[in-house]
Amino acid sequence: MTPAMQTVIVVAIVLIALAYVGRRAWSTLAKGKQAEGGSCKEGCHK
Amino acid sequence: MTVGAAPDAARGTDTTSAPPAPSAPLRVALVGNPNTGKSTLFNVLTGLRQRVGNFAGVTVERVEGTYRDEAGRSVTVLDLPGTYSLDPHTPDEAIALDVLAGRSDSPVPDVLVIVADALHLERNLYLVSQLVELGLPTVVALNQVDAANKRGVQVDIVELIHELGVTVVPTVATKGEGIDRLRRAISRAHELPRPERRFDMPTVVRDALAPIEAALVAEGVSPHAAGLEALLHITAPAHDHGPAVHDAVASARTKLLDAGLNPESLEAELRYGWITGVVHRAVKDPDSRERTTSDRVDRVLLHKVWGMLIFLMLMGLVFQSVFSWAAPLQDAIESSLTWVGGQVGALIPEGDLRSLVVDGVIAGVGGVLVFLPQIAILFLFIGILEDSGYMARAAFIMDRYMRKVGLHGRSFIPLVSGYACAVPAIMASRTIERPRDRLATIMVVPLMSCSARLPVYTLLIGAFVPALQVAGIIDLQGLVLLSMYLLGTLAALAVAFVFRRTLLRGQTQPLILELPPYRIPSARALATTVAHRSSLFVRRAGTVILALSVVLWALATYPKSVAPAGMADEAAQELQLANSFLGRAGHVIEPVMRPLGFDWKISVSIVSSFAAREVFVSSMGTIYGVGGSEDGAGLPEKLKAERDPVTGAPVYTVVTALALMVFYVFALMCMSTVAVTVREAGGGATGWRWAGVQFGYMFVLAYAAAWLVRVAATAAGWGA
């Protein structure tokens, strides 16, 4: 694998990760969606 | 909802009014604990002809239906909200009390039908004992007798009639059994003597309550309802009545306290004293022997002093086991990760991609996954404590302290859930009715150390706290971990105390708790809990933490620096790291965190952990993966080996570790918690304001406490 190819793959992975982190942050803070671990199974309904 | 503040015209209604004419329509109120089959009984009685309306000024629904009795008389049945007691301090229960005492817009019912669950008679009798005091013609529908019989529980109906002083009709609402007899009993309820209080009160209590009853009657409350209400108000002072009632309650509380009685638990003690006798005489329960054993165990476990000591010892044992049991499993995961890193490193040629996989993904995600055994062990113990019935006892022990600081009894469940994760814990606070009580709970829940903090604590404790034995038996590492959990819990109580006396003033409410008999936990249920929690942890590691590790790796790798010729490898890596985006950002934040003894690497890891607290560990793993040698050493070893390039002194000491752990005990480094607080504290600007208050006070606490720890520990010479 050439260094250039490595760079392309790395850039793609980093961009995907950035998009994922950005989307998670947006959906959590702006839309108020529940995070993982926040299931209602533990009796949050009245 | 106001208690006892109904229009004066409605107040004078006497609940012991004359019986209706034989042909006049009859109004029946159906009341009982939730889940007693009340709604089924209502539908069977009325033939499903129901209509739904609203009580004036409240949002709780009422349901009415009608049927014709044998004499052709129209009987209207009013289904009241399910309630455990007639506590005038909770909205649902206050509605029931207002209706039954004649203080709502609808007339006092002619007959009261109390639905009691034969299988849980003991719990149901609390409400029964309150309702009979209203003096209304009453019938008890002893429902679900078939389920009770199947479990071997036999209720002596004749004895129960004798004990309660009202008609008791056994029913099985789901099969329509006993319904005709119940209808006949309702129609004839007026022919029987009116029921009254079933237990004797000590003279000192009677004398203390008499002025309250007189003041209530003077306000227009019927004499029967006044007797019951006086006892209810003694638990928590009445604020919705006139000054005469208020003064009488205050004076009665003083008298009771002088006599060595606790006004808050007085009603419960009197009623349960009576209930115990009734159950003993009228119920044959094969489980009762088991309960007696439980009672004997409880005498020790719920003891004021021993109870707390045993609770602390159990917690100590849990945290000690978290360390000692997890160690071999952790070592196994760590060596597997090193092996995987080596294999992947050999597959991918030298370059950025290899660095991304080995230093970013494996060091970051792997660094967090190492803590999976500890998470699993912690939840195994929490599961054992819950399933065995001990958690309810822990709630009882903690309730004493929670009430003192002004937290609602129902805050216990959210607070305990906070040990797992603050997000569901904050949502669990929805069960608390009053907004101020709920907000006080929401504001302190994130102080309970959640499972995401565990990797941070154990990384630092494992690296910097020696594995010594204190007093020959106590493991120092476990003790430090327990201290972190206790610190968070005590801080939650202290902060609640401050909130309840400043921004969120209000009176406290007691916790009514049914203590289940002790049981041997089911292995299957425990396995499910542990598997669920472990999978959540692994999923987080595979999603958020993975993505963040990649981003952090990129920030720590770019832009590339060119090292001067002849520079040693390690120094070149340090230079690269310091000049990277992450290094530059870290150096900007560093001056703020420097007073706490945190360098730029810790500072930037703290900031990145706002996404999820475990990211602190993965971030440190990535930084040391990018900047360190590839000798396969674990993160704890790398932290211990880190030296100041100028002085050569260790960068991380036990003082840094303690200050950092204390910082994490208090700091709200969790985006999801902020989001859920915004939503649960009212949403919009109000929600954001409360979330801001929460984040702000926790950061100030974290900063101040970490600074204090650093100063004190350095003064004690621990940093040497």
Chai-1 contact restraints between the chains, C-beta under 6 A:
chainA,res_idxA,chainB,res_idxB,connection_type,confidence,min_distance_angstrom,max_distance_angstrom,comment,restraint_id
A,M1,B,P349,contact,1.0,0.0,6.0,A-B,restraint_1
A,P3,B,G351,contact,1.0,0.0,6.0,A-B,restraint_2
A,Q6,B,G351,contact,1.0,0.0,6.0,A-B,restraint_3
A,Q6,B,D352,contact,1.0,0.0,6.0,A-B,restraint_4
A,Q6,B,L353,contact,1.0,0.0,6.0,A-B,restraint_5
A,T7,B,D352,contact,1.0,0.0,6.0,A-B,restraint_6
A,I9,B,L353,contact,1.0,0.0,6.0,A-B,restraint_7
A,V10,B,D352,contact,1.0,0.0,6.0,A-B,restraint_8
A,V10,B,L353,contact,1.0,0.0,6.0,A-B,restraint_9
A,V10,B,L356,contact,1.0,0.0,6.0,A-B,restraint_10
A,I13,B,V550,contact,1.0,0.0,6.0,A-B,restraint_11
A,V14,B,V550,contact,1.0,0.0,6.0,A-B,restraint_12
A,V14,B,A554,contact,1.0,0.0,6.0,A-B,restraint_13
A,A17,B,A547,contact,1.0,0.0,6.0,A-B,restraint_14
A,A17,B,V550,contact,1.0,0.0,6.0,A-B,restraint_15
A,A17,B,V551,contact,1.0,0.0,6.0,A-B,restraint_16
A,L18,B,V551,contact,1.0,0.0,6.0,A-B,restraint_17
A,Y20,B,A547,contact,1.0,0.0,6.0,A-B,restraint_18
A,V21,B,A547,contact,1.0,0.0,6.0,A-B,restraint_19
A,V21,B,L548,contact,1.0,0.0,6.0,A-B,restraint_20
A,V21,B,V551,contact,1.0,0.0,6.0,A-B,restraint_21
A,T28,B,M671,contact,1.0,0.0,6.0,A-B,restraint_22
A,T28,B,S672,contact,1.0,0.0,6.0,A-B,restraint_23
A,T28,B,A675,contact,1.0,0.0,6.0,A-B,restraint_24
A,L29,B,A675,contact,1.0,0.0,6.0,A-B,restraint_25
A,G32,B,A675,contact,1.0,0.0,6.0,A-B,restraint_26
A,G32,B,R679,contact,1.0,0.0,6.0,A-B,restraint_27
A,A35,B,V423,contact,1.0,0.0,6.0,A-B,restraint_28
A,A35,B,S672,contact,1.0,0.0,6.0,A-B,restraint_29
A,E36,B,R540,contact,1.0,0.0,6.0,A-B,restraint_30
A,G37,B,C421,contact,1.0,0.0,6.0,A-B,restraint_31
A,G37,B,V423,contact,1.0,0.0,6.0,A-B,restraint_32
A,G37,B,L536,contact,1.0,0.0,6.0,A-B,restraint_33
A,G38,B,V423,contact,1.0,0.0,6.0,A-B,restraint_34
A,G38,B,P424,contact,1.0,0.0,6.0,A-B,restraint_35
A,E42,B,S417,contact,1.0,0.0,6.0,A-B,restraint_36
A,E42,B,P424,contact,1.0,0.0,6.0,A-B,restraint_37
A,G43,B,A428,contact,1.0,0.0,6.0,A-B,restraint_38
A,C44,B,P424,contact,1.0,0.0,6.0,A-B,restraint_39
A,C44,B,M427,contact,1.0,0.0,6.0,A-B,restraint_40
A,C44,B,A428,contact,1.0,0.0,6.0,A-B,restraint_41
A,C44,B,R430,contact,1.0,0.0,6.0,A-B,restraint_42
A,K46,B,R430,contact,1.0,0.0,6.0,A-B,restraint_43
A,K46,B,T431,contact,1.0,0.0,6.0,A-B,restraint_44
